[in-house]
Amino acid sequence: MESISIFDMLKIGVGPSSSHTLGPWRAAERWISELKSAQIFDEVMSVRVHVYGSLSLTGKGHATDYAIMLGLSGTDPVEIPIENIHSIVADIQETHLLSFGNSKQIPFDPKADILFHKKFLEFHANGLQFEATLKSGKIKKNTYYSIGGGFVVVKERKNAKRNIATFDSFPFPIQKGTELLAYCQKENKSISEIVLENELSLRSNADIDKQLKHVWETMLECMYIGCHTEGKLPGGLNVTRRAFEINKSLLGESKNYDSPEVWLTTIRNTEVKFRQILKWVSCFALAVNEVNASLGRVVTAPTNGSAGVIPAVLMYYLVIENHKASFEHIKKFLFVAGEIGSIFKKGATISAAMGGCQAEIGVSSAMAAGALTELLGGTPEQVLMAAEIAMEHHLGLTCDPIGGLVQIPCIERNSMGAIKAINAAELALGSDPKDAKVPLDKVVETMWATAKDMSSKYKETSEGGLAIGINMSDC
């Protein structure tokens, strides 16, 4: 039984898509590393990249070409200054030169050397192949698959089509919800405590706290930026940023604060009425995904397209439920959310290209619902019940982005997913899990079956649903 760390489920990266941006970026980095390991990197004279399937059909709207160029340039999505992205890409487009691996210049014309093919590779909907022409004239090829959430695999990896990752085993190996509950009952521990024990087998408590603080600070900064940036989103749809105006109307002012932390403290000290609760949750979710749609830095949770749900629900807890909440509460929330996400990844998929939007917004809503339930005092059984309820009401949700962009309907769906997560938590807290008719493992199984039955038109191809019949020139 293989295991997935919560830090694999909650990755820091650049928008707009974990599978279409972060994945290809990481694939390019990995390819360069493999060329160096094979001691042929210095022999590379030119490179070409072939992009297939969903990765191709919505690739330009998801900045897949940008990600490939940035990855081939040796930049890292966690560290790169966001303001440098456009200048690096523009320089490659203008000069037709690539700082390959950040150490050597080779000729590279993005229009001729990044080729988009509508063909789907058999192994996975998101395939891309890198080609290097060596000094000897030989061509070295490597094919990778971006399977969602920034995970990248090669065809040879066992079970990769079902998205199972990564290293050997935890002290409490978990594949299904029933196994997680069994550990909780046997050890008399909460879900977050079981997850902590697993993570401690990989890294120290201090390192766990450091990484989780980085994750949370990235989420908070992302919401802050989204709530203090006005204007239109890029891409041609002319979508107006809404988080700015909502934040302004709720706080009654439009000033910038000294830091995201000061902004958060201001919100927590503001009296919030019932209707404003819904507005704040929506504001937080919209803010994240407006930043994501602008090639900003976000946390995949479990994907970029669904990155707004978990921070919005966590902010709901901090702003509405517990003004005295500390980092320990944030830590528990992220532990539980990450574990629930990994159960869906192992048993189904978190890739919209494989399962539609139920695999992104549905999974993120389930993750947030379960995490909120533990913080509100729910039992492990109620936590999994909340996750099941949230996913149950996202089953069959299609992925049909207009123009191949993560804007319509993607941004609003994060708001809806967050609200559903909060409602699912309340329903679970008010219920006896013994009366539940559908266990979490059954809804995971059903979600995967639904994904396999779903037409490819509704799996991030922009060939069906809302994505067709919309005149881009009218937007």
DADAUR-V91149 format. One record per residue. PSI is psi in whole degrees, -180 to 180 (NA if undefined). OMEGA is omega in degrees with one decimal (NA if undefined). Layout:
# DADAUR-V91149
((PSI,OMEGA) (PSI,OMEGA))
This chain:
# DADAUR-V91149
((125,-177.5) (161,-171.6) (153,-179.8) (124,177.4) (153,176.6) (-22,179.0) (-13,169.6) (-30,179.9) (-25,-178.4) (81,-176.8) (147,172.9) (132,-178.4) (-168,-178.0) (140,178.4) (176,10.7) (-6,-173.9) (136,177.9) (-38,-178.2) (-33,-174.9) (-14,178.5) (-63,-177.5) (-42,-179.7) (-54,177.3) (-36,177.2) (-49,179.7) (-35,178.3) (-42,178.4) (-43,176.9) (-44,-178.2) (-40,-179.5) (-44,178.6) (-42,178.6) (-39,-179.9) (-36,175.6) (-40,179.3) (-41,179.3) (-34,179.3) (0,178.2) (38,176.5) (4,-179.1) (-44,-177.4) (-15,179.8) (-8,-176.1) (127,179.2) (-31,179.1) (160,179.5) (154,176.2) (145,-177.3) (131,176.5) (130,-177.0) (134,-172.1) (158,169.7) (-139,179.3) (-36,179.1) (-31,178.3) (-46,-173.3) (-35,178.3) (16,-174.6) (-45,-177.3) (-36,176.2) (-26,179.8) (10,177.5) (35,177.4) (-39,178.9) (-39,176.7) (-46,-177.6) (-42,179.9) (-47,179.8) (-42,-178.8) (-39,177.6) (-43,178.7) (-23,179.8) (-3,176.7) (12,177.7) (160,-179.2) (133,-176.2) (-21,178.4) (-34,-171.2) (-25,-173.1) (131,172.8) (125,-175.5) (-37,-177.4) (-13,-179.2) (-13,-172.5) (-53,-174.8) (-36,-178.7) (-37,177.9) (-46,-179.5) (-44,-179.7) (-38,-180.0) (-41,178.1) (-43,-178.9) (-36,-176.7) (-42,-174.3) (-18,-173.5) (34,176.1) (139,-179.2) (127,173.7) (79,-170.1) (120,-178.8) (16,179.9) (21,-176.0) (-15,179.4) (146,-179.7) (133,175.3) (155,177.9) (138,-179.2) (115,176.2) (108,-176.0) (-36,-178.4) (-32,-178.3) (-24,-172.5) (-4,168.7) (107,-173.0) (125,-179.3) (121,-178.8) (132,178.0) (-18,-179.5) (139,174.7) (130,171.7) (149,-172.9) (-34,-170.4) (-44,-178.3) (154,-176.9) (-22,-177.6) (84,-179.0) (147,172.4) (143,-177.0) (131,176.9) (136,177.6) (134,175.0) (127,173.4) (123,-175.8) (168,-179.7) (-32,-178.6) (-9,-176.0) (-11,177.6) (153,178.8) (125,178.6) (123,-177.4) (142,172.9) (134,179.6) (134,-179.1) (160,178.9) (126,178.5) (104,-167.0) (13,176.5) (145,177.3) (17,-178.3) (1,177.3) (137,178.2) (132,178.7) (166,170.7) (163,-173.9) (-32,-173.9) (-18,-177.1) (130,-177.8) (134,176.1) (12,-177.1) (-29,-179.5) (-27,176.2) (10,172.3) (35,177.2) (131,-178.0) (-156,-30.6) (-57,-178.4) (-168,-167.9) (-86,-174.4) (147,174.5) (165,171.5) (-29,175.1) (77,-179.3) (133,-174.1) (125,174.5) (-33,-175.1) (165,178.7) (-36,-179.7) (-37,178.0) (-41,177.7) (-45,179.0) (-39,179.7) (-42,177.4) (-43,179.8) (-44,-178.8) (-44,-178.4) (-42,-176.5) (-8,-175.9) (48,-178.5) (158,172.3) (170,178.1) (-43,-179.2) (-33,178.6) (-38,176.5) (-44,-179.9) (-41,178.6) (-44,178.7) (-40,177.8) (-45,-178.2) (-33,179.4) (-17,175.6) (-11,-178.5) (-33,-173.2) (167,-177.9) (163,177.3) (-40,180.0) (-40,179.4) (-38,177.2) (-47,-179.5) (-42,-179.6) (-46,-178.6) (-40,179.0) (-37,176.4) (-38,177.3) (-42,177.4) (-50,-178.2) (-43,179.5) (-36,176.8) (-43,176.5) (-48,-177.6) (-45,179.0) (-38,179.1) (-46,177.7) (-41,179.7) (-47,179.4) (-45,-179.7) (-34,-179.4) (-8,-178.8) (23,176.7) (124,179.0) (171,178.6) (-158,-178.5) (151,174.9) (149,179.6) (164,173.0) (-15,175.9) (-10,178.2) (-12,-178.9) (40,177.7) (127,-179.7) (134,173.9) (131,-177.2) (-23,-177.4) (-36,-179.7) (-50,-177.0) (-36,178.7) (-46,178.1) (-44,-179.2) (-43,-178.3) (-34,-177.9) (-36,180.0) (-12,178.1) (18,179.5) (167,-177.3) (16,-175.9) (157,171.7) (143,-179.4) (166,-177.6) (-28,-178.0) (163,174.8) (-34,-179.2) (-39,177.8) (-40,176.7) (-45,179.1) (-43,179.2) (-39,178.6) (-44,179.6) (-43,-177.7) (-24,179.7) (4,-179.3) (133,177.3) (129,-176.8) (125,177.4) (170,-172.2) (-51,-178.2) (-31,179.8) (-26,176.5) (-48,179.0) (-40,-179.5) (-41,-179.9) (-46,179.8) (-45,178.4) (-40,-179.5) (-47,-179.5) (-45,-178.9) (-46,179.3) (-42,-177.4) (-47,-178.9) (-46,-173.6) (-17,169.4) (-38,174.1) (-44,179.6) (-44,-178.7) (-13,-178.7) (22,-177.3) (36,177.0) (176,-179.3) (127,-179.1) (176,173.1) (122,175.8) (125,-172.7) (70,0.6) (-4,179.2) (171,176.1) (-39,-178.9) (-21,178.9) (23,-172.5) (-16,-175.1) (-19,-172.6) (-53,-174.7) (-48,176.7) (-34,179.6) (-42,-179.8) (-37,176.2) (-41,176.5) (-36,175.5) (-45,180.0) (-44,-177.6) (-36,-174.2) (-35,-173.5) (-46,-169.6) (-37,-173.1) (93,-178.5) (-17,-179.1) (8,-177.6) (143,-178.8) (-176,177.1) (-30,179.4) (-36,177.4) (-42,178.2) (-42,-179.6) (-48,179.5) (-42,-179.6) (-48,-177.1) (-34,175.2) (-52,-176.6) (-45,-179.8) (-46,-178.7) (-39,-179.2) (-43,178.9) (-42,177.4) (-39,-178.8) (-32,177.5) (-41,176.7) (-38,-179.3) (-41,-179.6) (-38,-173.9) (-13,-177.4) (-109,-179.2) (154,169.9) (20,-179.1) (121,177.3) (-28,178.3) (-19,177.7) (-31,-172.0) (7,-175.9) (-175,-174.4) (-16,173.8) (-28,-179.2) (-14,-180.0) (-72,179.8) (-40,178.8) (-46,-179.6) (-43,-179.6) (-38,177.9) (-41,177.2) (-42,178.7) (-47,-178.0) (-39,-179.7) (-47,179.8) (-43,-178.6) (-44,178.9) (-38,-178.8) (-42,177.6) (-43,-179.1) (-28,179.6) (9,174.2) (11,-178.8) (153,175.7) (165,175.4) (-37,178.4) (-41,179.1) (-32,176.9) (-49,-179.4) (-30,176.1) (-43,178.1) (-42,178.3) (-41,179.1) (-45,-179.0) (-45,-178.7) (-46,-179.9) (-38,-178.9) (-34,-177.1) (20,169.1) (-2,-178.1) (133,178.1) (0,-178.5) (125,-175.2) (161,173.4) (105,-175.4) (63,-175.0) (129,178.4) (129,178.7) (13,-177.8) (17,-178.4) (150,177.9) (60,-177.0) (-58,178.8) (121,4.3) (13,-166.9) (-45,-174.4) (-48,179.9) (-32,-179.2) (-29,175.7) (-40,176.2) (-47,-179.8) (-39,178.8) (-37,178.6) (-45,179.0) (-42,178.3) (-37,-179.9) (-44,179.4) (-43,179.0) (-41,179.3) (-40,178.2) (-44,179.8) (-41,178.4) (-42,-179.8) (-41,-179.3) (-26,179.5) (12,-175.4) (158,172.0) (116,-177.9) (-23,178.3) (-23,-179.6) (-5,-177.8) (133,-179.2) (-24,-176.8) (111,176.9) (162,-179.3) (-43,-177.1) (-31,178.5) (-39,-179.8) (-31,174.3) (-47,178.5) (-43,-179.6) (-38,178.5) (-41,178.9) (-40,177.9) (-41,177.5) (-40,178.9) (-43,-179.0) (-30,179.8) (-21,-173.8) (138,176.6) (145,179.3) (-20,178.8) (-25,-175.0) (22,-179.5) (65,173.7) (44,177.2) (-14,-174.7) (30,179.6) (7,179.9) (176,175.3) (-140,-178.3) (-23,-174.9) (-17,179.8) (155,179.4) (7,178.6) (121,179.5) (109,-176.9) (-31,-177.8) (-18,179.3) (-9,-174.8) (NA,NA))
